[in-house]
Amino acid sequence: MGHGWEGAVLKLFRAKDFTFTVTGAERLTEHFARVRFTDGGMLKVTGVHPTMWVRVWFANAGRPHQRGYTLVDPDPEAGTFNLDFAMHDGPACEWALAAEAGETIEATVQGSAFTAPDPLPPRMFVFGDAASLPAINSLLAAMPDVPATIWFETAHDDDSRLLVLDAGLHRLNLVPRKEAGGHLVTEARTALPGLIGDPREAYAWVACDFKSTRGLTSLLRKDLGVPKHRVNAMAYWR
Ligand SMILES: Cc1cc2nc3c(=O)[nH]c(=O)nc-3n(C[C@H](O)[C@H](O)[C@H](O)COP(=O)(O)OP(=O)(O)OC[C@H]3O[C@@H](n4cnc5c(N)ncnc54)[C@H](O)[C@@H]3O)c2cc1C
């Protein structure tokens, strides 16, 4: 499958292409499916960083359909990793549910990066949902001494089950998805002013749907005065 104009643009950014091979698949919960892969040599070339993600090329009615997925348990020595798919209607999820050992899929690495906040914040503020759950686990593991408050938007009761939290360090607020994500922004607008402290020392990590990510970024930067370089925000879906 060619990668169309998106693939051509990525080439201009020196993107790297790899072929992954499925080694197995399992259902982790009712709403999460895991697919295990060998990496086609990727991890030795790219290295690994927290919240690392790849652009996987799924087919959609014969056309290339590129979607971001986060590496879970990447092992550069073994050349293996997993992808955990939060279930909803869509070509990526359909592919994951049907994936069988031996089949291959193409992926491009471009745009994934991570810079730890310097200085470390007294507390991190994290906003996400099932799509960013693998990235949240990776983020929290990368900063094991930083307390964090996590607002986790849920569409199903068991969405947060795979979060790996440290009870002494992490506070979890479960926020049911309502008003197309608007409810999460309202909750943050109520809670954050009392928690944020000195905005110059704050650090927020945001990976929700497009609308909530935009609303939360605006709240943090414009209303609460958190500097741009202390807000790491990216929409994970729309
Ligand atoms: C950097 C990055 C890392 C990501 N990592 C992961 C990951 O590790 N695991 C993961 O599950 N997702 C992850 N995502 C999100 C994933 O790429 C999107 O959810 C993507 O839209 C799924 O593609 P699809 O082909 O299944 O559905 P699409 O064709 O994009 O959408 C089909 C329908 O599903 C809806 N939809 C799409 N995503 C969601 C969702 N998450 N929840 C509810 N409805 C949705 C759309 O609005 C649309 O109506 C990541 C995204 C980014 C940008």
Ligand as a Chemical Component Dictionary entry (heavy atoms), coordinates in Angstrom:
data_LIG
# 
_chem_comp.id                   LIG 
_chem_comp.type                 NON-POLYMER 
_chem_comp.pdbx_formal_charge   0 
_chem_comp.three_letter_code    LIG 
# 
loop_
_chem_comp_atom.comp_id 
_chem_comp_atom.atom_id 
_chem_comp_atom.alt_atom_id 
_chem_comp_atom.type_symbol 
_chem_comp_atom.charge 
_chem_comp_atom.model_Cartn_x 
_chem_comp_atom.model_Cartn_y 
_chem_comp_atom.model_Cartn_z 
_chem_comp_atom.pdbx_ordinal 
LIG C1  C1  C 0 0.525   10.539 19.619 1  
LIG C2  C2  C 0 -0.697  9.627  19.660 2  
LIG C3  C3  C 0 -0.626  8.435  20.336 3  
LIG C4  C4  C 0 -1.761  7.614  20.431 4  
LIG N1  N1  N 0 -1.681  6.429  21.105 5  
LIG C5  C5  C 0 -2.787  5.636  21.198 6  
LIG C6  C6  C 0 -2.720  4.382  21.866 7  
LIG O1  O1  O 0 -1.655  3.927  22.336 8  
LIG N2  N2  N 0 -3.878  3.652  21.967 9  
LIG C7  C7  C 0 -5.056  4.109  21.434 10 
LIG O2  O2  O 0 -6.075  3.415  21.555 11 
LIG N3  N3  N 0 -5.131  5.271  20.758 12 
LIG C8  C8  C 0 -4.023  6.033  20.624 13 
LIG N4  N4  N 0 -4.095  7.208  19.932 14 
LIG C9  C9  C 0 -5.392  7.624  19.390 15 
LIG C10 C10 C 0 -5.710  6.970  18.032 16 
LIG O3  O3  O 0 -4.717  7.303  17.074 17 
LIG C11 C11 C 0 -7.076  7.526  17.560 18 
LIG O4  O4  O 0 -8.080  7.138  18.459 19 
LIG C12 C12 C 0 -7.441  7.126  16.135 20 
LIG O5  O5  O 0 -8.440  7.996  15.688 21 
LIG C13 C13 C 0 -7.946  5.704  16.010 22 
LIG O6  O6  O 0 -8.115  5.441  14.631 23 
LIG P1  P1  P 0 -9.321  4.599  14.017 24 
LIG O7  O7  O 0 -8.913  4.282  12.623 25 
LIG O8  O8  O 0 -9.630  3.417  14.897 26 
LIG O9  O9  O 0 -10.579 5.549  14.047 27 
LIG P2  P2  P 0 -10.894 6.848  13.155 28 
LIG O10 O10 O 0 -11.127 6.472  11.737 29 
LIG O11 O11 O 0 -9.871  7.892  13.422 30 
LIG O12 O12 O 0 -12.275 7.306  13.809 31 
LIG C14 C14 C 0 -13.455 6.528  13.658 32 
LIG C15 C15 C 0 -14.517 7.024  14.631 33 
LIG O13 O13 O 0 -14.077 6.760  15.973 34 
LIG C16 C16 C 0 -14.043 7.951  16.737 35 
LIG N5  N5  N 0 -12.844 7.849  17.590 36 
LIG C17 C17 C 0 -11.543 7.885  17.214 37 
LIG N6  N6  N 0 -10.749 7.705  18.275 38 
LIG C18 C18 C 0 -11.546 7.560  19.346 39 
LIG C19 C19 C 0 -11.306 7.341  20.731 40 
LIG N7  N7  N 0 -10.055 7.233  21.223 41 
LIG N8  N8  N 0 -12.366 7.206  21.546 42 
LIG C20 C20 C 0 -13.623 7.303  21.084 43 
LIG N9  N9  N 0 -13.928 7.515  19.772 44 
LIG C21 C21 C 0 -12.896 7.635  18.917 45 
LIG C22 C22 C 0 -13.933 9.092  15.716 46 
LIG O14 O14 O 0 -14.476 10.283 16.243 47 
LIG C23 C23 C 0 -14.736 8.542  14.570 48 
LIG O15 O15 O 0 -16.117 8.768  14.783 49 
LIG C24 C24 C 0 -2.966  8.027  19.814 50 
LIG C25 C25 C 0 -3.004  9.222  19.095 51 
LIG C26 C26 C 0 -1.887  10.020 19.021 52 
LIG C27 C27 C 0 -1.956  11.317 18.244 53 
# 
loop_
_chem_comp_bond.comp_id 
_chem_comp_bond.atom_id_1 
_chem_comp_bond.atom_id_2 
_chem_comp_bond.value_order 
_chem_comp_bond.pdbx_ordinal 
LIG C1  C2  SING 1  
LIG C2  C3  SING 2  
LIG C2  C26 DOUB 3  
LIG C3  C4  DOUB 4  
LIG C4  N1  SING 5  
LIG C4  C24 SING 6  
LIG N1  C5  DOUB 7  
LIG C5  C6  SING 8  
LIG C5  C8  SING 9  
LIG C6  O1  DOUB 10 
LIG C6  N2  SING 11 
LIG N2  C7  SING 12 
LIG C7  O2  DOUB 13 
LIG C7  N3  SING 14 
LIG N3  C8  DOUB 15 
LIG C8  N4  SING 16 
LIG N4  C9  SING 17 
LIG N4  C24 SING 18 
LIG C9  C10 SING 19 
LIG C10 O3  SING 20 
LIG C10 C11 SING 21 
LIG C11 O4  SING 22 
LIG C11 C12 SING 23 
LIG C12 O5  SING 24 
LIG C12 C13 SING 25 
LIG C13 O6  SING 26 
LIG O6  P1  SING 27 
LIG P1  O7  DOUB 28 
LIG P1  O8  SING 29 
LIG P1  O9  SING 30 
LIG O9  P2  SING 31 
LIG P2  O10 DOUB 32 
LIG P2  O11 SING 33 
LIG P2  O12 SING 34 
LIG O12 C14 SING 35 
LIG C14 C15 SING 36 
LIG C15 O13 SING 37 
LIG C15 C23 SING 38 
LIG O13 C16 SING 39 
LIG C16 N5  SING 40 
LIG C16 C22 SING 41 
LIG N5  C17 SING 42 
LIG N5  C21 SING 43 
LIG C17 N6  DOUB 44 
LIG N6  C18 SING 45 
LIG C18 C19 SING 46 
LIG C18 C21 DOUB 47 
LIG C19 N7  SING 48 
LIG C19 N8  DOUB 49 
LIG N8  C20 SING 50 
LIG C20 N9  DOUB 51 
LIG N9  C21 SING 52 
LIG C22 O14 SING 53 
LIG C22 C23 SING 54 
LIG C23 O15 SING 55 
LIG C24 C25 DOUB 56 
LIG C25 C26 SING 57 
LIG C26 C27 SING 58 
# 
